[in-house]
Amino acid sequence: MNLKVIFNPFEKIAGTKSLFFGLAAVLVTGTIGYFSKTHFDGILNIHSGMQLAWYVHVAAPILSVAVIAIWFWLFVVIFGKQNVRVIDVVGTQFFAFIPLVPASVLGFFEVTVVVAEALQKFGANPAGALDIAASQMLVFVVLMIILMLLTVWSAIWIYKGYKVAANLPNHIHIPVYITGIIVGMIVPKLLIPLII
């Protein structure tokens, strides 16, 4: 597999197939997240230590991807060509969630709980010592770097998928992408409490 396919699979996959694989990835991620207490409550938002009902762990990423797909489709309708298919825009956005699947195991690492608790205690009492062993901090930093790389990979796929599916001029799709990411991070946080 060459780098072009790794960073832009949408020359090869779109439409129903990308939607199917993307929805399967969301289902797997939500199910693993249920057991690992890892929650996806925005398009690139990942949190550990949140135990919610299984359906919320699955519905939250579906909602997040749907929000950004609707945002992108809105601008396709306004500025795009008539032959752009909604299934391509929606399918590529769900497919772009796939790089986040490994992030669903985050909560299985005990160090994330230890560091989160230590940071909460430190936040409540900044004058106190940060009680984290060097080895725990090293593992935590490595996990966060991996998580950041997966998030960046997903963000690249969101952009590439939208660019390929929507076929908009650069001066339109770049600001729509940036605002779409912001909308996709904020709006799901407002809507998820309605399904809990």
C-alpha positions as CSV (number, residue, x, y, z in Angstrom):
1,M,0.0,0.0,0.0
2,N,1.6,3.3,-1.0
3,L,1.4,6.6,0.8
4,K,-1.1,8.1,-1.6
5,V,-3.6,5.5,-0.7
6,I,-2.9,5.8,3.0
7,F,-3.5,9.6,3.0
8,N,-6.2,9.7,0.3
9,P,-8.1,6.4,-0.2
10,F,-11.0,8.3,-1.8
11,E,-9.6,7.9,-5.3
12,K,-10.4,4.2,-4.9
13,I,-13.4,4.2,-2.6
14,A,-16.6,6.3,-2.2
15,G,-20.3,6.0,-2.1
16,T,-22.1,3.0,-0.6
17,K,-18.9,1.1,0.0
18,S,-17.2,3.9,2.0
19,L,-20.4,4.4,4.0
20,F,-20.6,0.7,4.8
21,F,-17.0,0.5,6.0
22,G,-17.3,3.7,7.9
23,L,-20.5,2.7,9.7
24,A,-18.9,-0.7,10.6
25,A,-15.9,1.2,12.0
26,V,-18.2,3.4,14.1
27,L,-20.0,0.3,15.4
28,V,-16.7,-1.4,16.3
29,T,-15.3,1.8,17.9
30,G,-18.4,2.4,19.9
31,T,-18.6,-1.1,21.2
32,I,-14.9,-1.2,22.2
33,G,-15.4,2.3,23.7
34,Y,-18.3,1.0,25.8
35,F,-16.0,-1.6,27.4
36,S,-12.9,0.7,27.6
37,K,-15.0,3.7,28.8
38,T,-13.7,5.7,25.8
39,H,-16.1,8.2,24.3
40,F,-16.2,10.1,21.0
41,D,-18.3,13.2,21.6
42,G,-17.2,15.3,18.6
43,I,-15.7,14.8,15.2
44,L,-12.1,14.7,16.6
45,N,-12.9,14.6,20.3
46,I,-11.8,11.5,22.3
47,H,-12.3,11.1,26.1
48,S,-11.5,8.3,28.4
49,G,-13.2,7.4,31.7
50,M,-16.8,7.9,30.6
51,Q,-19.1,5.0,31.1
52,L,-22.3,5.5,29.2
53,A,-24.9,3.2,27.7
54,W,-23.7,1.1,24.7
55,Y,-26.1,2.9,22.3
56,V,-24.6,6.3,23.4
57,H,-21.1,5.1,22.7
58,V,-22.3,4.1,19.1
59,A,-24.7,7.0,18.5
60,A,-22.3,9.8,19.5
61,P,-19.7,9.2,16.7
62,I,-22.6,8.6,14.3
63,L,-24.0,12.0,15.3
64,S,-20.6,13.7,15.1
65,V,-19.9,12.4,11.6
66,A,-23.5,13.2,10.5
67,V,-23.1,16.8,11.7
68,I,-20.0,17.4,9.6
69,A,-21.4,15.5,6.6
70,I,-24.6,17.7,6.7
71,W,-22.4,20.8,7.0
72,F,-20.4,19.8,4.0
73,W,-23.5,18.8,2.0
74,L,-25.0,22.2,2.7
75,F,-22.2,23.9,0.9
76,V,-22.2,21.4,-1.9
77,V,-25.9,22.3,-2.5
78,I,-25.0,26.1,-2.5
79,F,-21.7,26.1,-4.5
80,G,-21.4,22.6,-6.0
81,K,-22.3,20.9,-9.2
82,Q,-25.5,19.1,-9.8
83,N,-23.9,15.7,-10.3
84,V,-22.4,15.5,-6.8
85,R,-24.1,12.6,-4.9
86,V,-25.0,12.9,-1.2
87,I,-23.9,9.3,-0.7
88,D,-20.4,10.2,-1.7
89,V,-20.2,13.2,0.7
90,V,-21.7,11.2,3.6
91,G,-19.9,8.0,2.8
92,T,-16.4,9.6,2.6
93,Q,-17.0,11.3,6.0
94,F,-18.0,8.0,7.7
95,F,-15.0,6.3,6.1
96,A,-12.7,9.1,7.5
97,F,-13.6,7.9,11.0
98,I,-11.7,4.6,10.4
99,P,-8.3,5.9,11.6
100,L,-9.9,6.5,15.0
101,V,-10.8,2.9,15.6
102,P,-7.5,2.1,17.5
103,A,-8.2,5.1,19.8
104,S,-11.2,3.2,21.3
105,V,-8.8,1.0,23.3
106,L,-7.4,4.1,25.2
107,G,-9.4,3.4,28.3
108,F,-8.0,-0.1,28.6
109,F,-4.6,1.4,29.6
110,E,-4.6,1.8,33.4
111,V,-2.1,4.7,33.1
112,T,-4.8,6.9,31.5
113,V,-6.9,6.6,34.7
114,V,-3.9,7.1,37.0
115,V,-2.7,10.2,35.1
116,A,-6.3,11.6,34.8
117,E,-6.8,11.3,38.6
118,A,-3.4,12.8,39.4
119,L,-4.1,15.7,37.1
120,Q,-7.5,16.3,38.7
121,K,-5.9,16.3,42.2
122,F,-3.2,18.7,40.9
123,G,-5.8,20.9,39.3
124,A,-7.7,21.1,42.6
125,N,-4.4,21.8,44.5
126,P,-1.7,23.3,42.2
127,A,0.6,23.9,45.2
128,G,0.8,20.1,45.8
129,A,3.0,17.6,44.0
130,L,2.0,15.9,40.8
131,D,2.0,12.3,41.9
132,I,2.8,10.4,38.7
133,A,5.8,8.1,38.3
134,A,8.2,8.8,35.5
135,S,7.4,5.5,33.8
136,Q,3.7,6.2,33.9
137,M,4.2,9.6,32.4
138,L,6.3,8.2,29.6
139,V,3.7,5.6,28.7
140,F,1.0,8.3,28.9
141,V,2.9,10.7,26.6
142,V,3.5,7.9,24.1
143,L,-0.2,7.1,24.1
144,M,-1.1,10.8,23.6
145,I,1.3,11.0,20.7
146,I,-0.2,8.0,19.0
147,L,-3.7,9.4,19.7
148,M,-2.7,12.7,18.2
149,L,-1.3,11.0,15.0
150,L,-4.5,9.0,14.6
151,T,-6.6,12.2,15.0
152,V,-4.4,14.0,12.4
153,W,-4.8,11.1,10.1
154,S,-8.6,11.2,10.5
155,A,-8.6,15.0,9.9
156,I,-6.6,14.5,6.7
157,W,-9.1,11.9,5.5
158,I,-12.0,14.3,6.4
159,Y,-10.4,16.9,4.2
160,K,-9.5,14.6,1.3
161,G,-12.9,12.9,1.3
162,Y,-14.7,16.2,1.2
163,K,-12.4,17.6,-1.5
164,V,-12.9,14.5,-3.7
165,A,-16.6,14.0,-3.1
166,A,-17.7,17.7,-3.2
167,N,-15.4,18.8,-6.1
168,L,-15.5,22.5,-4.9
169,P,-13.0,25.2,-5.8
170,N,-10.1,25.6,-3.2
171,H,-11.3,29.0,-2.1
172,I,-14.6,27.5,-1.0
173,H,-13.7,24.0,0.3
174,I,-10.8,25.1,2.6
175,P,-12.9,27.5,4.7
176,V,-15.9,25.1,4.7
177,Y,-13.6,22.3,5.9
178,I,-12.1,24.5,8.8
179,T,-15.5,25.7,9.9
180,G,-16.9,22.1,9.5
181,I,-14.3,20.8,11.9
182,I,-15.3,23.4,14.4
183,V,-19.0,22.8,14.0
184,G,-18.3,19.0,14.2
185,M,-16.5,19.4,17.5
186,I,-19.1,21.7,19.1
187,V,-22.6,20.8,17.9
188,P,-22.4,17.1,18.8
189,K,-21.6,18.1,22.4
190,L,-24.8,20.1,22.5
191,L,-26.9,17.3,20.9
192,I,-25.5,14.2,22.7
193,P,-27.2,15.1,26.0
194,L,-30.6,14.8,24.2
195,I,-29.9,11.1,23.5
196,I,-28.6,10.1,26.9
